[in-house]
Amino acid sequence: MIQIGQTVDSEGGTAAELDVRRFNRHTFWCGQSGSGKTYALGVVLEQLLLHTRLPMLILDPNADFVRMSDVHQGIDPVVAAQLADADVRILRSGDAPGERLVVRFRDLGLRSKAAVLRLDPLLDAEEYNVLLHLDEEISSLRQDKGGLVDHLRAATDPGRRKLLLRLENLGIMDWDLWAWGGRSAEDIIDTRPRAAVLDLSGFRSHWEPKVAALAVLDHLWGTREARQPALIVIDEAHNLCSADPVTPVDRALTERIVQIAAEGRKYGLWLLLSTQRPSKIHPNALSQCDNLALMKMSSPHDLAELADYFGYAPADLLARSPRFLQGQALFAGGFVDRATVVQMGSRLTHEGGTDVPVPI
């Protein structure tokens, strides 16, 4: 059990605990803007870091978890040492200092490569066929941007020239995301650090964070037979698992997350999806969640939808959600003995993102 705060309804407030063994089920974490959702999620992730050996992959769109090794002053020295010594890898994007978040284009699955390139196997049959055989060709090339470009540019057949034009016109080869021949996020994830935080906030192109997420999720799914457990935490999950995906990359991401939601448990791949509204998440992922953490939610429509999906959450406690104070949450499902309203405890490490103050 991990302690996450104090129960609200008990006299004097007793310790609120979650059963860590039940994180082998998918979890839905929800709360409107300003409810303290991300801060509270950090409380739980810190306790998992301290009291389990469960590896975590954290897809972090706003750099909220990039300081998970940066302990607050005044924390118990033993706890501070545990957190400081934990194997937490922070992979940064953009100009932020630190280890870079990069992935390898050639390690993407064929369908994901096609999604990135916006290729249809029938409408773009010539280019798609080139892509189909490209891995065999580039394995012997020098592993940098120029190696692939020069290879395609030297080709005489129309398919390869078309593929080169597509790569250049879309600007894909200029993305900061690519590792080429260097060490990639997939390599780091394979070492199963206690936590790998992927900072998705700093990329120049709005496509890069989605492709980074797609690459690591593809990799975890591709190596699933190894059955190495991992908790996949997706903050602002509606950006990666939309209820109505439009672009090829969005569809590929949503399909992969839905696949993990449906089949991942038997391979030790467990999701924690965090978002502001349940209606933003694809229903085939939402319906697979056996744990619920609900913070303040004022929308009657959203509460009705939660009641439909999470029948194990008592209606009277769901109805209290609009009146929750900041940092209060309803926990229901397998990871609690009974549904409970909790005042979340304090963070042990610094939160990366902060609110912008109103000028006075």
C-alpha positions, -999 to +999 in steps of 0.1 A: +000+000+000+011+036-006-001+066+013-013+095-009-031+118+016-059+119+041-095+107+038-120+136+038-150+120+054-134+102+084-133+121+116-098+135+121-087+123+087-072+088+084-044+079+060-057+073+024-039+044+007-038+028-027-031-009-033+000-009-056-008-044-067-038-031-086-019-009-108-018-040-130-051-026-143-056+005-164-063+037-146-083+068-157-073+101-140-097+130-146-102+166-134-110+199-149-084+227-153-074+241-119-084+210-099-048+201-091-049+170-114-012+171-125+001+179-090-019+151-074-008+126-101+028+135-092+021+126-055+011+091-066+040+087-091+065+097-063+050+070-040+052+044-067+088+054-072+096+050-035+077+019-027+076-003-058+100-015-085+075-008-112+091+009-142+072+039-154+072+056-188+058+091-184+047+110-216+049+146-204+034+172-227+040+202-205+073+194-188+054+189-155+074+159-144+109+168-155+120+176-119+112+142-104+147+139-090+147+174-076+136+169-040+121+197-019+140+211+011+129+197+045+120+162+032+131+134+054+168+127+045+162+090+040+133+096+016+153+124-001+182+100-006+159+073-020+144+097-046+178+112-055+193+077-060+163+064-081+171+056-117+150+085-132+159+094-168+146+127-180+147+130-218+143+167-229+131+183-261+138+217-276+165+238-261+161+224-225+195+212-211+200+175-205+197+142-222+179+145-256+146+129-265+153+113-299+139+082-317+150+063-348+129+066-379+139+032-392+126+016-360+091+028-365+067+002-377+057+003-414+023+016-406+037+043-384+062+053-410+035+056-435+014+077-411+043+101-405+048+104-443+010+106-449+013+077-474-017+056-485-008+020-496-031+023-526-033+060-535+005+063-531+013+028-541+047+036-557+061+055-527+046+030-503+063+002-520+097+020-517+090+025-480+082-012-477+117-022-488+136+008-475+148-008-442+167-034-462+184-007-482+194+018-455+208-007-430+241-005-448+241+033-452+258+057-429+234+065-401+227+102-405+203+124-424+226+127-454+229+089-458+192+085-465+189+117-486+219+108-507+206+073-513+172+085-525+187+113-545+210+090-564+182+067-573+168+068-609+134+052-603+104+076-599+092+060-566+124+069-547+125+104-561+089+109-551+096+097-516+126+121-513+104+150-525+078+141-499+104+139-471+118+173-481+085+190-487+071+179-453+103+189-436+105+156-418+143+152-423+149+184-404+131+174-372+151+174-340+135+142-331+156+118-350+185+098-334+198+085-367+227+062-355+229+075-319+213+063-287+175+066-287+146+067-263+139+031-273+174+020-261+169+038-228+134+023-222+149-012-229+171-008-198+139-004-178+148+026-156+125+032-126+111+062-145+116+075-180+101+110-184+097+120-220+094+158-222+072+165-253+070+202-247+099+217-266+097+204-301+095+230-330+070+210-350+036+200-335+040+166-352+072+157-333+057+150-299+031+127-314+057+108-334+079+105-304+050+090-284+041+067-313+077+055-316+081+045-279+046+029-278+053+010-310+085-002-294+069-013-262+042-031-281+068-047-305+088-061-275+057-071-255+065-108-256+093-102-232+066-094-206+086-068-188+061-048-167+057-010-173+032+016-162+026+039-192+015+073-178+000+096-205-007+132-193-032+152-213-041+119-229-067+134-252-038+147-274-026+112-281-058+091-278-085+113-292-121+103-293-121+114-330-086+111-345-083+130-378-047+128-391-029+095-400-005+100-370-034+107-347-052+075-359-020+054-355-015+067-320-051+062-309-051+027-324-019+017-306-032+030-272-065+013-277-047-019-285-026-016-253-058-009-234-075-040-248-046-065-248-017-050-229-025-063-194-014-099-203+020-085-213+025-063-183+017-030-201-006-009-180-020+025-188-026+056-167-046+081-188-049+116-174-071+142-190-096+170-183-127+155-198-138+118-204-155+127-237-120+136-252-107+101-248-114+073-272-142+052-256-124+019-264-096+030-242-118+045-215-139+014-212-109-007-203-100+013-171-106-005-138-093+023-116-107+058-114-093+090-098-117+119-102-110+155-091-132+185-094-156+181-124-184+207-128-199+195-161-231+174-156-226+158-190-191+147-181-203+133-147-231+114-164-205+099-189-183+089-160-212+072-143-219+052-174-183+040-178-174+035-141-204+018-125-183+010-095-181+047-085-210+055-062-234+080-076-235+101-044-197+106-045-196+114-082-223+141-075-200+157-049-172+163-075-184+198-085-178+209-049-144+193-044-117+217-033-084+219-051-064+187-044-094+166-035-101+135-055-125+105-055-107+072-058-128+041-069-121+007-084-096-020-078-068+000-061-090+010-031-110-012-006-140+011-011-146+044-030-131+072-010-127+110-012-091+120-005-073+153+002-041+147-016-008+150+002+022+172-007+047+166-034+082+154-024+098+167-056+093+199-076+066+202-102+080+213-135+051+234-148+035+263-129+006+286-134+013+321-148+004+347-121-021+374-129-004+408-131-016+431-104 
